[in-house]
Amino acid sequence: MRIVPIAVAAMLAIPTTAWAQNTPQRGSTVSQPSPDIVKSFAPTGRLRAAINQGNSVLVQKQADGSEPKGVTIMLAKELGKRLGVPVDLVLFNAAGEVFAALKEGKWDIAFLAVEPVRAAEIDFTAPYVIIEGAYMVPKDSALKTPADVDRKGIRIAVGKGSAYDLYLTRTIKNAEVVRASTGGGQASIDLFLKEKFEVAAGVRQPIAEYAKTNPNVRVMEQRFMAIEQAMGTPKGRDAAATYLKGFVEEMKKSGFVADGLKQTNQPDAQVAPAAN
């Protein structure tokens, strides 16, 4: 885990043109947060945003070690700006690590896929982005569709604690779900290759990128799940949770999320529809 502080005052001092290049700007329809809402979000006086660097669709690490980019970073900064508090990016390498850190009180908001296990301890918004979970198999595999995978003798490599790990644990009846030691998407690919597994599960974009570099594997066209990415707060912060739901809906409706995905070169990710 690594914490990257971001001073809101410094962000506000950036010239408008430079800021617009990094964070989409839209008119706000969410009400001005009251002091109680701000305190609910940031009881320490700083907004600690858990960032999962294992999902390259939403967060992109920088080769020079500088602050990561991505739509989640943009959303965290925009929320901190509206609350008027400094933002600390609390960096993790996998979604499972983010969820585990909740018990230690290390973050105030998080960006995670909605899953029943997590929803027992996190108040989630409606999703802001929907991405696909896909299977990768050896090029000559007889497995053609996700329906072919759930059978005896099939081993599926997954990232420990990931959304697709939790989903497959609930739904797979016959195949064996085997977890990599860490939750990152690359870890499941490494396990698949090392142990010569029949299937690797992951977010479509990164495993498809890997498949382009390895002629011995292919990615199934049909997804095995839709991964609903949402924002969330720890249970018990009711004022923050209510405000956050409205914030996410505005970010989708205004085009903020779509612009963020475009700016970070993630055209295959879909902005989630408005909540019912």
C-alpha positions in Angstrom: 0.0 0.0 0.0 1.3 3.5 -0.9 -0.3 6.8 -0.1 -0.1 9.8 -2.5 -1.3 13.0 -0.9 -3.0 15.5 -3.2 -3.7 19.0 -1.9 -7.0 20.5 -3.1 -5.6 24.0 -2.7 -2.8 23.1 -5.1 -5.3 21.6 -7.6 -7.4 24.7 -7.5 -4.3 26.8 -8.3 -3.8 25.0 -11.6 -4.8 27.2 -14.6 -8.2 26.3 -16.0 -6.9 25.1 -19.3 -4.3 22.7 -17.7 -6.9 21.4 -15.2 -9.4 20.8 -18.1 -6.8 18.7 -19.8 -6.6 16.3 -16.8 -10.1 16.4 -15.3 -13.4 16.8 -17.2 -15.3 19.8 -15.9 -19.1 19.8 -15.8 -21.8 21.9 -14.1 -22.8 20.5 -10.8 -26.3 19.4 -9.9 -25.4 17.8 -6.6 -26.2 20.0 -3.6 -23.5 21.7 -1.7 -22.2 19.3 0.9 -23.0 20.2 4.5 -20.3 20.1 7.2 -21.9 16.8 8.4 -21.5 15.3 5.0 -17.9 16.4 4.8 -17.2 14.9 8.2 -18.9 11.7 7.2 -16.6 11.4 4.2 -13.4 12.6 5.8 -13.4 12.3 9.6 -9.6 12.9 9.7 -9.9 16.0 7.6 -8.5 14.3 4.5 -10.3 12.1 1.9 -8.5 8.8 1.7 -9.3 7.2 -1.7 -8.5 3.6 -2.1 -7.2 3.0 -5.6 -6.8 -0.5 -7.1 -3.9 -0.4 -9.5 -4.6 -4.0 -10.5 -7.4 -2.9 -12.8 -5.7 -1.2 -15.8 -9.0 -0.1 -17.3 -9.6 2.2 -14.4 -6.1 3.0 -13.2 -2.9 3.2 -15.2 0.4 3.0 -13.5 3.1 5.3 -14.8 6.5 3.9 -15.8 8.4 6.7 -14.1 6.7 6.0 -10.8 4.7 9.2 -10.8 1.0 9.5 -9.7 -1.2 7.0 -11.6 -3.8 8.1 -14.0 -7.3 6.9 -14.7 -11.0 7.7 -14.4 -10.9 6.7 -10.7 -8.2 9.2 -10.0 -10.3 11.9 -11.7 -13.4 11.0 -9.7 -11.5 11.0 -6.4 -10.1 14.5 -7.2 -13.4 15.8 -8.3 -15.1 14.6 -5.1 -12.4 16.0 -2.9 -12.7 19.4 -4.7 -16.4 19.5 -4.0 -15.9 18.5 -0.4 -13.1 21.1 0.0 -10.7 18.6 1.6 -7.3 17.3 0.6 -7.2 13.9 -1.2 -4.8 11.1 -0.4 -4.6 8.3 -3.0 -4.1 5.1 -1.0 -2.6 2.7 -3.6 -3.2 -1.0 -3.7 -2.2 -3.7 -6.2 -5.4 -5.7 -6.1 -9.1 -5.4 -5.2 -8.8 -8.0 -2.5 -6.2 -5.8 -0.7 -8.6 -2.8 -0.8 -11.3 -4.9 0.8 -9.0 -6.3 3.4 -7.8 -2.8 4.3 -11.4 -1.7 5.1 -11.1 -3.6 8.4 -8.1 -1.6 9.3 -9.8 1.7 8.6 -7.3 2.7 5.9 -9.7 4.4 3.4 -12.8 6.6 3.2 -13.9 5.9 -0.3 -13.1 3.0 -2.7 -13.6 2.0 -6.3 -14.6 -1.6 -6.5 -16.8 -4.0 -8.4 -20.1 -4.6 -6.7 -20.2 -8.0 -5.0 -22.5 -9.4 -2.3 -19.5 -10.2 0.0 -18.3 -6.7 -0.3 -21.7 -5.1 0.0 -22.1 -6.6 3.4 -19.5 -4.1 4.6 -19.5 -1.3 2.0 -22.3 1.0 0.9 -22.0 1.0 -2.9 -23.4 3.5 -5.4 -24.9 2.3 -8.6 -22.1 1.4 -11.1 -20.3 4.1 -13.0 -18.5 1.8 -15.5 -19.2 -1.7 -16.7 -16.4 -3.9 -18.0 -16.3 -7.5 -19.0 -14.9 -10.6 -17.4 -13.4 -12.9 -20.0 -11.7 -16.3 -20.3 -8.4 -16.9 -21.9 -7.5 -20.5 -23.0 -4.8 -22.2 -25.0 -5.2 -21.6 -28.7 -6.0 -25.2 -29.5 -8.4 -25.6 -26.5 -11.7 -27.4 -27.1 -13.3 -24.8 -24.8 -15.2 -22.3 -27.1 -17.7 -20.5 -24.8 -18.0 -19.8 -21.1 -20.7 -22.5 -20.8 -18.0 -25.1 -21.8 -15.8 -24.2 -18.8 -17.7 -25.5 -15.9 -16.9 -29.1 -16.0 -14.8 -31.6 -14.1 -11.1 -31.5 -14.7 -11.0 -27.8 -15.7 -8.9 -25.5 -13.6 -9.5 -21.7 -13.7 -6.7 -19.3 -12.6 -8.1 -16.2 -10.9 -6.7 -13.2 -9.0 -7.3 -13.8 -5.3 -10.2 -11.6 -4.0 -11.0 -10.1 -7.4 -14.5 -9.5 -8.6 -14.3 -12.5 -10.9 -12.9 -14.7 -8.1 -15.9 -13.9 -6.0 -18.3 -14.4 -8.9 -16.8 -17.7 -10.0 -16.6 -19.0 -6.4 -20.4 -18.4 -6.2 -21.3 -19.8 -9.6 -18.9 -22.5 -10.7 -20.2 -25.9 -9.7 -17.8 -28.4 -11.4 -14.6 -26.8 -12.5 -11.9 -25.9 -9.9 -11.2 -22.2 -9.2 -7.6 -21.7 -8.2 -6.4 -18.4 -6.8 -3.1 -16.8 -7.5 -1.2 -15.7 -4.4 -2.0 -12.1 -5.2 -5.1 -10.5 -6.7 -3.7 -8.7 -9.7 -4.7 -9.7 -13.2 -1.1 -10.5 -14.2 -0.9 -13.0 -11.3 -3.7 -15.1 -12.7 -2.0 -15.1 -16.2 1.3 -16.1 -14.6 -0.4 -19.0 -12.7 -2.3 -20.1 -15.9 1.0 -20.2 -17.8 3.2 -21.8 -15.1 0.8 -24.6 -14.2 -0.5 -25.1 -17.7 -4.1 -24.5 -16.6 -7.0 -24.9 -18.9 -8.5 -21.4 -18.3 -7.4 -18.0 -17.0 -10.1 -15.5 -15.9 -9.7 -11.8 -15.9 -10.8 -8.3 -17.0 -11.1 -8.5 -20.8 -8.8 -5.6 -21.8 -5.6 -6.6 -20.0 -5.9 -10.3 -20.9 -6.7 -9.4 -24.5 -3.6 -7.2 -24.6 -1.6 -10.1 -23.3 -3.1 -12.5 -25.8 -1.9 -10.2 -28.6 1.7 -10.9 -27.5 1.3 -14.7 -27.2 0.2 -16.7 -30.3 -0.4 -19.8 -28.1 -3.5 -18.4 -26.3 -6.8 -16.8 -27.3 -9.6 -15.0 -25.5 -13.2 -16.1 -25.8 -15.4 -13.6 -27.5 -18.3 -14.1 -25.1 -18.0 -12.7 -21.6 -18.6 -14.8 -18.6 -19.7 -11.9 -16.4 -20.3 -8.1 -16.5 -18.2 -6.4 -13.8 -20.1 -3.4 -12.3 -17.6 -0.9 -11.0 -18.9 1.4 -8.4 -17.8 3.8 -5.7 -18.4 3.0 -2.0 -18.0 4.1 1.6 -17.6 2.0 4.7 -21.0 1.0 6.2 -22.2 3.4 8.8 -21.4 6.6 7.0 -24.9 7.3 5.9 -24.6 10.9 5.0 -21.6 10.2 2.8 -23.2 7.2 1.2 -26.3 9.2 0.2 -24.3 12.1 -1.2 -22.0 9.7 -3.1 -24.9 8.1 -4.9 -26.0 11.5 -6.3 -22.4 12.4 -7.2 -21.9 9.2 -9.3 -25.2 9.7 -11.1 -24.2 13.3 -12.0 -20.7 12.1 -13.1 -22.4 9.7 -15.5 -25.1 12.0 -16.8 -22.8 15.0 -17.3 -20.3 13.0 -19.4 -17.5 13.2 -16.8 -17.0 9.5 -16.7 -17.2 9.1 -20.5 -14.6 11.9 -20.9 -12.4 10.3 -18.3 -12.4 7.0 -20.1 -11.7 8.7 -23.4 -8.8 10.8 -22.0 -7.2 7.6 -20.6 -7.6 5.6 -23.8 -10.2 3.1 -22.5 -12.7 3.1 -25.4 -13.9 -0.5 -24.7 -15.2 0.3 -21.2 -18.9 1.2 -21.0 -20.4 4.0 -18.9 -23.1 2.4 -16.8 -26.7 3.4 -17.3 -28.5 5.7 -14.9 -29.7 4.1 -11.7 -33.4 3.2 -11.6 
